[in-house]
Amino acid sequence: MFEKITNNIDALQEAFQSYLKSNLEYYKLDIFKRLTKSTISISRVLILGAIAFLIFTFMSFGLAFLIGEALGNNSYGFFIMGGFYIIVFIITAIISRKKLEKVILKSASRIFFDD
């Protein structure tokens, strides 16, 4: 009788260890999947952001030169563009703080909690 109980306990211990090992492997794969998704998302944002930055920079220079030629002095065009961007920055900083936080939180939670 004691031998049967000992065998059952040994079998239970092996099954439990197998369960723990399987669980550990599952969570390793799950973490790997989530980290990979995050890395892909961050890379995509960085690449698209860099391209958008280049487009934005060249468009700004072109517009500054255009305004400067219209006013007769190129530096006026650059000052006007700089002032415009300062105003846009201030408005964006004041208005979009909570909205940006909400968008980032939703995006991150979609990556980490949705399958």
VOTOR-344387 format. One line per 3 residues: their letters; for each residue z negated, x negated, y negated of N, C-alpha, C. Coordinates in steps of 0.1 Angstrom, whole numbers, plus 5000, padded with zeros to 4 digits. Layout:
# residues N
a> Z,X,Y,Z,X,Y,Z,X,Y ~ ...;
# end
This chain:
# residues 115
mfe> 5000,4992,5012,5000,5000,5000,5000,4991,4987 ~ 4991,4981,4987,4991,4972,4976,5004,4964,4974 ~ 5010,4961,4986,5023,4954,4985,5034,4963,4979;
kit> 5033,4976,4982,5043,4985,4976,5041,4986,4961 ~ 5028,4987,4956,5025,4988,4942,5030,4975,4935 ~ 5027,4963,4942,5031,4950,4936,5047,4950,4935;
nni> 5054,4955,4945,5068,4955,4944,5073,4964,4933 ~ 5067,4975,4932,5071,4985,4921,5068,4979,4907 ~ 5057,4972,4906,5054,4965,4893,5064,4954,4890;
dal> 5067,4946,4900,5077,4936,4898,5091,4942,4894 ~ 5094,4953,4901,5107,4959,4898,5107,4965,4884 ~ 5095,4970,4880,5094,4976,4866,5095,4965,4856;
qea> 5089,4953,4859,5089,4942,4850,5103,4937,4848 ~ 5110,4936,4859,5124,4931,4858,5133,4941,4850 ~ 5131,4954,4853,5139,4964,4846,5135,4964,4831;
fqs> 5123,4962,4828,5119,4961,4814,5125,4949,4807 ~ 5125,4937,4814,5131,4925,4808,5146,4927,4806 ~ 5152,4933,4816,5166,4936,4815,5169,4945,4803;
ylk> 5161,4955,4801,5162,4964,4790,5160,4957,4776 ~ 5150,4948,4776,5148,4940,4763,5160,4931,4760 ~ 5165,4925,4771,5177,4916,4769,5189,4924,4764;
snl> 5191,4936,4770,5202,4944,4766,5201,4949,4751 ~ 5189,4953,4748,5186,4957,4734,5188,4945,4724 ~ 5184,4934,4728,5185,4922,4719,5200,4919,4717;
eyy> 5208,4920,4728,5222,4917,4726,5229,4928,4718 ~ 5225,4940,4719,5230,4951,4711,5228,4949,4697 ~ 5215,4945,4693,5212,4943,4679,5219,4931,4674;
kld> 5221,4921,4682,5228,4909,4677,5243,4913,4673 ~ 5249,4921,4682,5262,4926,4679,5263,4935,4667 ~ 5253,4943,4666,5252,4953,4654,5251,4945,4641;
ifk> 5242,4935,4641,5240,4927,4629,5253,4919,4626 ~ 5259,4914,4636,5272,4906,4634,5282,4915,4628 ~ 5284,4928,4633,5293,4937,4628,5291,4940,4613;
rlt> 5278,4943,4610,5275,4946,4596,5277,4935,4587 ~ 5273,4923,4591,5275,4911,4583,5290,4908,4581 ~ 5298,4910,4591,5313,4908,4590,5319,4918,4580;
kst> 5315,4931,4581,5319,4941,4572,5316,4938,4558 ~ 5303,4933,4556,5299,4929,4542,5307,4917,4537 ~ 5309,4908,4545,5317,4896,4541,5331,4900,4537;
isi> 5337,4908,4545,5351,4913,4542,5351,4921,4529 ~ 5341,4929,4527,5341,4937,4514,5339,4928,4502 ~ 5330,4918,4503,5327,4909,4492,5339,4901,4490;
srv> 5346,4896,4500,5358,4888,4498,5369,4896,4492 ~ 5370,4908,4496,5381,4916,4490,5378,4919,4475 ~ 5366,4922,4472,5362,4924,4458,5365,4911,4450;
lil> 5361,4900,4455,5363,4887,4448,5378,4884,4446 ~ 5386,4886,4456,5400,4883,4454,5407,4893,4445 ~ 5404,4906,4446,5410,4915,4437,5404,4913,4423;
gai> 5392,4910,4422,5386,4907,4408,5392,4895,4402 ~ 5395,4884,4409,5401,4873,4404,5416,4876,4399 ~ 5423,4884,4407,5436,4887,4403,5436,4896,4390;
afl> 5427,4906,4390,5425,4915,4378,5421,4907,4366 ~ 5413,4897,4368,5409,4888,4357,5421,4881,4351 ~ 5429,4875,4360,5441,4868,4355,5450,4877,4347;
ift> 5453,4889,4353,5461,4899,4346,5455,4903,4332 ~ 5442,4905,4332,5435,4909,4320,5436,4898,4310 ~ 5434,4886,4314,5434,4875,4305,5448,4873,4298;
fms> 5458,4873,4306,5472,4872,4301,5476,4883,4292 ~ 5472,4895,4295,5475,4907,4287,5467,4906,4274 ~ 5455,4901,4274,5447,4900,4262,5453,4889,4253;
fgl> 5457,4878,4258,5464,4868,4250,5477,4873,4244 ~ 5484,4880,4252,5497,4886,4246,5494,4896,4235 ~ 5484,4904,4237,5481,4914,4227,5475,4907,4214;
afl> 5467,4897,4216,5462,4890,4205,5473,4883,4197 ~ 5482,4877,4204,5494,4871,4196,5502,4882,4189 ~ 5504,4893,4196,5512,4904,4190,5505,4909,4177;
ige> 5492,4912,4178,5484,4916,4166,5484,4906,4155 ~ 5483,4893,4159,5483,4882,4150,5496,4881,4142 ~ 5507,4882,4149,5520,4882,4143,5522,4894,4133;
alg> 5517,4905,4137,5518,4917,4129,5510,4915,4116 ~ 5499,4908,4117,5490,4906,4105,5494,4893,4098 ~ 5502,4885,4103,5507,4873,4097,5498,4861,4100;
nns> 5488,4862,4108,5480,4850,4112,5475,4853,4126 ~ 5478,4843,4135,5474,4845,4149,5459,4846,4151 ~ 5451,4839,4143,5437,4839,4145,5431,4853,4142;
ygf> 5438,4861,4134,5433,4875,4131,5434,4883,4144 ~ 5445,4881,4151,5447,4888,4164,5436,4885,4174 ~ 5432,4872,4175,5422,4868,4184,5408,4873,4180;
fim> 5405,4873,4167,5392,4879,4162,5391,4894,4164 ~ 5402,4901,4163,5402,4915,4165,5400,4918,4180 ~ 5407,4911,4189,5405,4912,4203,5391,4909,4207;
ggf> 5385,4898,4202,5372,4894,4205,5362,4905,4200 ~ 5364,4910,4188,5355,4921,4184,5356,4934,4192 ~ 5368,4937,4197,5370,4948,4206,5363,4946,4219;
yii> 5364,4934,4224,5357,4932,4237,5341,4932,4235 ~ 5337,4927,4224,5322,4928,4221,5318,4943,4221 ~ 5325,4951,4214,5322,4965,4214,5322,4972,4228;
vfi> 5333,4969,4235,5334,4974,4249,5322,4969,4257 ~ 5319,4957,4256,5307,4951,4264,5294,4958,4260 ~ 5292,4961,4247,5279,4967,4243,5279,4982,4249;
ita> 5290,4989,4247,5290,5003,4252,5289,5003,4267 ~ 5295,4994,4274,5294,4994,4289,5280,4990,4293 ~ 5274,4981,4286,5260,4977,4290,5250,4988,4288;
iis> 5252,4996,4278,5243,5007,4275,5245,5019,4284 ~ 5258,5023,4286,5261,5035,4293,5261,5033,4309 ~ 5266,5022,4314,5269,5022,4328,5259,5016,4337;
rkk> 5247,5012,4332,5238,5005,4340,5234,5014,4353 ~ 5230,5026,4351,5226,5035,4362,5238,5038,4371 ~ 5249,5041,4365,5261,5045,4372,5265,5033,4381;
lek> 5265,5021,4376,5269,5009,4384,5260,5007,4395 ~ 5247,5009,4393,5237,5007,4403,5239,5017,4414 ~ 5242,5030,4410,5245,5040,4420,5257,5037,4429;
vil> 5268,5032,4422,5280,5029,4430,5277,5018,4440 ~ 5270,5008,4435,5268,4996,4444,5259,5000,4456 ~ 5249,5009,4453,5240,5013,4463,5247,5022,4473;
ksa> 5256,5031,4469,5263,5039,4478,5273,5030,4487 ~ 5279,5021,4480,5288,5012,4488,5281,5004,4498 ~ 5270,4998,4494,5262,4990,4504,5257,4999,4515;
sri> 5252,5010,4512,5246,5019,4523,5257,5024,4532 ~ 5269,5026,4527,5281,5030,4535,5284,5019,4546 ~ 5283,5006,4541,5286,4995,4550,5275,4993,4560;
ffd> 5262,4995,4556,5251,4992,4565,5247,5003,4574 ~ 5249,5016,4570,5244,5027,4577,5254,5036,4584 ~ 5267,5034,4580,5277,5043,4587,5284,5034,4597;
d> 5288,5041,4608,5296,5034,4618,5310,5039,4619;
# end
